[in-house]
């Protein structure tokens, strides 16, 4: 089973949040809740609802020290009480294949998608499904049956992530020709071509956090803008006076410009297409966003050059951090080890940034960790985190 998005919360808040999620249609009823040994509960969220979920309003109902984070988990179990989309798809395809003289087998059942991404009326299948030779030998009609079984008007399938330097998806349209889709997150409209650009629903908590910043009067540089994942929250909600958005993928730039216009903020954003290491800017930024994983380290020298040399500013450094722990260690020890690994990486990054700033400006700087934010987990002991690092000239 592919990883699914879950809201991890303290057990004392689990039922309250379960009811709230269910009332908003966001609780994935095809999956069961899971209690962890660290007194937290995983509440499975419907992937199609995650981008539209107002996590800020949910968080305000909790005590400040309560656990509240989006994680991607392999653990929740299928509920026998609910007929899932996969059940319906299996019945549709079994009937369709048998009507075409083919026999339904357990091997075919195991080749069906365990999860998928829904973008409006377009459904995007992952690469680890429909891989058996039988599907390839059937004519185009089989994809129409799949689309009907999953309730989609358009159907596409991802093969892999290309190695073109842009992390472009390799996606084939199976049903329908138009491949542009639209997402609305926290009142912001994102449009993009699924065959050309990726969209990460798992970054929703960080986008909401950025939306809560007060950036009035600030100049922000987004070094890895993509289609506007963070550029748009800085402009629409955080109120930045000016954002410089850097992006080298021409397809993402096309979507970014479209999204800036659609959200009415193009007049406050300058798009810089190309390698951000060649950016002809310096000493301009109050804040630099480095939203690239697994590591944004290639952008650190650029960010240091961009910071305002009189007042300094804030760097938001994204990184995948791996912590180590024996496999038989208790869950509570695991969470403690994760936090220790985050802190160790943050301390090292702060020292390296201070050294880079001295090299760039010739002056001494102080760096201070303001916050370490967990964004999502990719696997046990692997977490995408963000370090908010305050940098001021001494």
C-alpha positions as CSV (number, residue, x, y, z in Angstrom):
1,X,0.0,0.0,0.0
2,X,1.3,3.5,-0.9
3,X,1.8,6.1,1.8
4,X,-1.3,8.1,2.7
5,X,-1.6,11.5,4.3
6,X,-2.6,11.5,8.0
7,X,-3.0,14.1,10.7
8,X,-1.0,13.0,13.7
9,X,-2.6,14.4,16.9
10,X,-2.4,13.8,20.7
11,X,-4.9,11.1,21.8
12,X,-6.7,13.6,24.0
13,X,-7.6,15.6,20.9
14,X,-8.2,12.7,18.5
15,X,-12.0,12.3,18.8
16,X,-12.6,16.1,18.6
17,X,-10.5,16.4,15.4
18,X,-12.0,13.2,14.0
19,X,-15.5,14.7,14.2
20,X,-14.3,18.0,12.7
21,X,-12.5,16.2,9.8
22,X,-15.5,14.0,9.2
23,X,-18.0,16.9,9.2
24,X,-15.9,18.6,6.5
25,X,-15.7,15.4,4.4
26,X,-11.9,15.2,4.8
27,X,-11.6,12.1,6.9
28,X,-10.8,9.1,4.7
29,X,-13.4,6.6,5.9
30,X,-11.9,3.8,3.8
31,X,-9.0,3.7,6.3
32,X,-9.0,3.0,10.0
33,X,-7.5,5.3,12.7
34,X,-4.3,4.1,14.2
35,X,-3.0,4.6,17.8
36,X,0.7,5.0,18.2
37,X,2.7,4.0,21.3
38,X,3.7,7.7,21.9
39,X,0.1,8.6,22.8
40,X,-0.7,10.0,19.4
41,X,-3.3,9.0,16.8
42,X,-3.1,9.0,13.0
43,X,-6.3,10.3,11.4
44,X,-6.2,9.4,7.7
45,X,-7.1,12.3,5.3
46,X,-8.6,11.9,1.9
47,X,-5.8,12.9,-0.5
48,X,-8.2,14.9,-2.7
49,X,-9.3,17.0,0.4
50,X,-5.8,17.7,1.8
51,X,-5.1,20.8,-0.4
52,X,-8.4,22.3,0.6
53,X,-8.2,21.6,4.4
54,X,-8.0,24.6,6.6
55,X,-5.4,23.3,9.0
56,X,-4.9,26.7,10.7
57,X,-8.5,26.8,12.0
58,X,-8.2,23.2,13.2
59,X,-4.9,23.9,15.0
60,X,-6.4,26.8,16.9
61,X,-8.7,24.5,18.8
62,X,-5.7,22.7,20.4
63,X,-3.4,23.4,23.3
64,X,-0.2,24.9,22.1
65,X,1.8,21.9,23.2
66,X,-0.5,19.4,21.5
67,X,0.9,17.2,18.7
68,X,-0.4,18.4,15.3
69,X,1.4,17.5,12.1
70,X,0.8,16.0,8.7
71,X,2.7,12.7,8.1
72,X,2.6,10.2,5.2
73,X,2.1,6.8,6.7
74,X,2.1,3.2,5.4
75,X,0.3,2.0,8.6
76,X,-3.5,2.7,8.5
77,X,-5.5,-0.5,7.6
78,X,-8.3,-0.7,5.1
79,X,-11.7,-0.7,6.7
80,X,-13.9,-3.7,5.8
81,X,-17.1,-1.6,6.3
82,X,-16.5,0.7,3.5
83,X,-16.6,0.1,-0.3
84,X,-13.5,1.9,-1.6
85,X,-12.9,3.2,-5.0
86,X,-10.5,0.2,-5.5
87,X,-13.3,-2.2,-4.8
88,X,-15.5,-0.5,-7.4
89,X,-12.7,-0.4,-9.9
90,X,-12.0,-4.1,-9.4
91,X,-15.6,-5.0,-10.1
92,X,-15.8,-2.8,-13.2
93,X,-12.5,-4.2,-14.7
94,X,-13.4,-7.8,-13.9
95,X,-16.7,-7.5,-15.7
96,X,-15.0,-5.6,-18.6
97,X,-12.2,-8.1,-19.0
98,X,-14.5,-11.1,-18.8
99,X,-16.8,-9.6,-21.5
100,X,-13.7,-9.4,-23.7
101,X,-12.8,-13.1,-23.1
102,X,-10.1,-12.6,-20.5
103,X,-10.0,-14.3,-17.1
104,X,-9.8,-12.3,-13.8
105,X,-6.8,-13.4,-11.6
106,X,-5.3,-12.6,-8.3
107,X,-2.2,-11.3,-10.2
108,X,-4.4,-8.7,-11.9
109,X,-6.0,-7.7,-8.6
110,X,-2.6,-7.1,-7.2
111,X,-1.7,-4.8,-10.1
112,X,-4.5,-2.4,-9.4
113,X,-3.7,1.1,-7.9
114,X,-3.6,1.2,-4.2
115,X,-3.8,5.0,-4.3
116,X,-3.8,7.9,-6.8
117,X,-3.9,11.6,-7.0
118,X,-7.1,13.4,-7.9
119,X,-6.9,16.8,-9.6
120,X,-10.5,17.9,-10.2
121,X,-11.9,15.6,-12.9
122,X,-8.4,14.2,-13.7
123,X,-7.1,11.2,-11.9
124,X,-3.3,10.5,-11.9
125,X,-2.2,7.0,-11.4
126,X,1.2,6.1,-10.0
127,X,3.9,4.1,-11.8
128,X,3.4,0.9,-9.7
129,X,0.1,-0.3,-11.2
130,X,-1.2,-1.6,-14.5
131,X,2.2,-3.0,-15.3
132,X,1.3,-6.5,-16.4
133,X,1.4,-7.3,-20.2
134,X,-2.3,-7.9,-20.4
135,X,-3.1,-4.2,-19.8
136,X,-0.7,-3.2,-22.6
137,X,-2.3,-5.6,-25.1
138,X,-5.8,-4.4,-24.5
139,X,-7.1,-1.5,-26.6
140,X,-7.7,2.1,-25.5
141,X,-11.2,1.1,-24.2
142,X,-9.7,-0.4,-21.0
143,X,-8.6,3.1,-19.9
144,X,-12.2,4.3,-20.3
145,X,-13.3,1.5,-18.0
146,X,-10.7,2.5,-15.5
147,X,-11.8,6.1,-15.6
148,X,-15.4,5.1,-15.1
149,X,-14.5,2.8,-12.2
150,X,-12.7,5.6,-10.4
151,X,-15.2,8.3,-11.2
152,X,-12.9,10.4,-13.4
153,X,-13.4,12.2,-16.8
154,X,-9.7,12.3,-17.5
155,X,-7.0,9.7,-16.7
156,X,-3.2,9.9,-16.7
157,X,-0.4,7.7,-15.5
158,X,3.0,8.6,-14.2
159,X,6.0,6.6,-15.3
160,X,8.8,8.2,-13.3
161,X,10.5,11.5,-12.5
162,X,12.7,12.6,-15.4
163,X,16.4,13.3,-15.1
164,X,16.2,16.5,-17.1
165,X,17.4,18.6,-14.1
166,X,13.9,20.1,-13.7
167,X,12.3,17.0,-11.9
168,X,9.6,17.0,-14.6
169,X,7.1,14.2,-14.3
170,X,6.9,11.6,-17.1
171,X,3.1,11.4,-17.5
172,X,1.0,9.9,-20.2
173,X,-2.6,11.0,-20.8
174,X,-4.7,7.9,-21.2
175,X,-8.2,9.5,-21.3
176,X,-8.7,13.1,-22.4
177,X,-6.3,15.4,-24.2
178,X,-6.3,18.5,-22.0
179,X,-3.7,18.1,-19.2
180,X,-4.0,21.4,-17.3
181,X,-5.6,21.1,-13.8
182,X,-6.5,23.5,-11.0
183,X,-6.0,23.3,-7.3
184,X,-7.3,25.7,-4.7
185,X,-5.3,25.9,-1.4
186,X,-6.2,28.3,1.3
187,X,-7.9,30.6,-1.1
188,X,-5.0,30.5,-3.6
189,X,-5.5,29.1,-7.1
190,X,-2.8,27.0,-8.6
191,X,-3.0,25.8,-12.3
192,X,-0.4,23.6,-13.9
193,X,0.1,20.9,-16.6
194,X,0.3,17.5,-14.9
195,X,2.5,16.2,-17.8
196,X,5.0,19.0,-17.2
197,X,4.9,20.0,-13.5
198,X,4.6,18.3,-10.1
199,X,2.3,19.3,-7.3
200,X,3.1,18.3,-3.7
201,X,0.1,18.2,-1.5
202,X,2.3,17.2,1.4
203,X,3.7,20.8,1.6
204,X,0.3,22.2,2.6
205,X,1.2,22.7,6.3
206,X,4.3,24.8,5.4
207,X,2.3,26.8,2.8
208,X,-0.2,27.6,5.6
209,X,2.6,28.6,7.9
210,X,4.0,30.9,5.3
211,X,0.5,32.4,4.8
212,X,0.5,33.3,8.5
213,X,3.8,35.4,8.3
214,X,3.6,39.2,8.5
215,X,5.8,40.2,5.6
216,X,4.3,43.7,5.0
217,X,7.1,46.1,3.8
218,X,9.4,43.1,3.1
219,X,11.3,42.0,0.0
220,X,11.2,38.3,-0.3
221,X,13.3,36.1,-2.6
222,X,11.9,32.6,-3.4
223,X,14.9,30.7,-4.9
224,X,12.9,27.6,-6.0
225,X,9.5,29.0,-6.9
226,X,8.1,26.2,-9.1
227,X,4.5,27.0,-10.0
228,X,4.3,29.4,-7.0
229,X,3.9,27.0,-4.0
230,X,5.4,29.5,-1.6
231,X,5.6,32.6,-3.8
232,X,1.8,32.9,-3.8
233,X,1.3,32.6,0.0
234,X,3.9,35.3,0.5
235,X,2.1,37.6,-1.8
236,X,-1.6,36.8,-1.2
237,X,-1.7,36.2,2.5
238,X,1.7,37.3,4.1
239,X,1.5,40.7,2.3
240,X,5.1,40.9,1.0
241,X,5.8,44.2,-0.8
242,X,7.9,42.5,-3.5
243,X,8.8,38.9,-4.2
244,X,11.5,37.8,-6.6
245,X,10.6,34.4,-7.8
246,X,13.4,32.3,-9.3
247,X,12.7,29.2,-11.4
248,X,14.6,27.4,-14.1
249,X,12.0,25.0,-15.5
250,X,10.3,26.9,-18.4
251,X,7.1,24.8,-17.9
252,X,6.9,25.8,-14.3
253,X,7.6,29.4,-15.2
254,X,4.6,29.4,-17.6
255,X,2.4,28.0,-14.8
256,X,3.8,30.5,-12.3
257,X,3.1,33.5,-14.5
258,X,-0.4,32.2,-15.1
259,X,-1.0,31.8,-11.4
260,X,0.3,35.2,-10.5
261,X,-2.2,36.7,-12.9
262,X,-5.1,34.5,-11.7
263,X,-4.5,35.5,-8.1
264,X,-4.1,39.3,-8.9
265,X,-0.5,39.7,-7.6
266,X,1.6,39.8,-10.7
267,X,2.3,43.5,-10.1
268,X,4.3,42.7,-6.9
269,X,6.3,39.8,-8.3
270,X,9.4,39.7,-10.5
271,X,10.0,36.3,-12.2
272,X,13.6,35.4,-12.8
273,X,13.9,32.4,-15.2
274,X,17.1,30.4,-15.2
275,X,19.7,29.2,-12.8
276,X,19.4,31.1,-9.5
277,X,23.2,31.0,-9.1
278,X,23.4,33.4,-12.0
279,X,20.9,35.8,-10.4
280,X,22.0,39.5,-10.8
281,X,20.7,40.6,-7.4
282,X,22.4,41.2,-4.0
283,X,21.7,43.1,-0.7
284,X,18.0,43.2,-1.4
285,X,16.2,40.6,0.7
286,X,14.6,40.7,4.1
287,X,13.7,37.0,3.7
288,X,14.9,34.2,1.5
289,X,12.9,31.0,0.9
290,X,14.9,27.9,-0.1
291,X,12.2,25.3,-0.6
292,X,14.1,22.5,-2.2
293,X,14.5,19.0,-1.0
294,X,16.3,16.7,-0.4
295,X,18.7,19.7,0.2
296,X,18.8,23.4,-0.6
297,X,22.5,23.7,0.2
298,X,23.4,24.7,-3.4
299,X,21.4,27.9,-2.8
300,X,23.0,28.9,0.5
301,X,25.7,31.1,-1.0
302,X,23.1,32.8,-3.2
303,X,20.9,33.4,-0.2
304,X,23.7,34.9,1.7
305,X,24.5,37.3,-1.1
306,X,20.9,38.3,-1.3
307,X,20.3,39.2,2.4
308,X,20.1,42.9,3.3
309,X,23.6,43.7,4.5
310,X,22.5,46.5,6.9
311,X,19.6,44.8,8.7
312,X,20.0,41.2,7.8
313,X,17.0,39.0,7.6
314,X,15.6,35.4,7.8
315,X,16.5,32.3,5.8
316,X,14.0,29.5,5.5
317,X,16.2,26.4,4.8
318,X,14.5,23.2,3.7
319,X,16.2,19.8,4.2
320,X,15.5,16.1,4.4
321,X,17.1,14.9,7.7
322,X,17.6,11.3,8.6
323,X,17.9,10.2,12.2
324,X,19.3,6.8,13.3
325,X,17.8,4.6,15.9
326,X,17.8,0.8,16.6
327,X,14.8,-0.9,15.0
328,X,13.6,-2.2,18.4
329,X,13.6,1.2,20.2
330,X,10.3,2.5,21.6
331,X,8.4,5.1,19.6
332,X,9.0,7.8,22.2
333,X,12.7,7.3,21.8
334,X,12.3,7.5,18.1
335,X,10.6,10.9,18.3
336,X,13.3,12.1,20.6
337,X,16.0,10.9,18.2
338,X,14.3,12.7,15.4
339,X,14.3,16.0,17.2
340,X,17.9,15.6,18.2
341,X,18.9,15.0,14.6
342,X,16.9,18.1,13.5
343,X,18.7,20.2,16.1
344,X,22.1,18.8,15.2
345,X,21.6,19.6,11.5
346,X,20.2,23.1,12.4
347,X,23.2,23.9,14.6
348,X,25.6,22.8,11.8
349,X,23.7,24.8,9.2
350,X,23.7,28.0,11.4
351,X,27.5,27.8,11.7
352,X,28.0,27.2,8.0
353,X,25.7,30.1,7.1
354,X,27.5,32.5,9.5
355,X,30.8,31.5,7.7
356,X,29.3,32.0,4.3
357,X,28.0,35.4,5.3
358,X,31.4,36.5,6.5
359,X,32.9,35.3,3.2
360,X,30.4,37.2,1.1
361,X,30.3,40.5,3.1
362,X,33.7,40.5,4.8
363,X,31.9,41.2,8.2
364,X,30.9,39.0,11.1
365,X,27.3,37.9,11.4
366,X,25.3,36.2,14.2
367,X,22.8,33.4,13.3
368,X,20.0,32.3,15.6
369,X,17.6,29.4,15.2
370,X,14.1,30.8,15.5
371,X,12.2,27.6,14.7
372,X,12.6,24.1,13.3
373,X,9.4,23.0,11.6
374,X,8.5,19.4,10.5
375,X,6.8,19.4,7.2
376,X,6.3,15.7,6.5
377,X,7.9,12.3,6.8
378,X,8.9,10.3,3.8
379,X,9.8,7.1,5.7
380,X,10.7,6.1,9.2
381,X,13.5,8.4,10.4
382,X,13.4,10.6,7.3
383,X,11.8,14.0,7.7
384,X,11.4,17.1,5.5
385,X,12.1,20.0,7.9
386,X,12.4,23.8,7.6
387,X,14.9,25.8,9.6
388,X,13.9,29.5,10.2
389,X,17.4,31.0,10.6
390,X,17.7,34.7,11.7
391,X,20.9,36.3,10.4
392,X,22.1,39.7,11.6
393,X,25.3,41.6,11.0
394,X,27.3,41.9,14.3
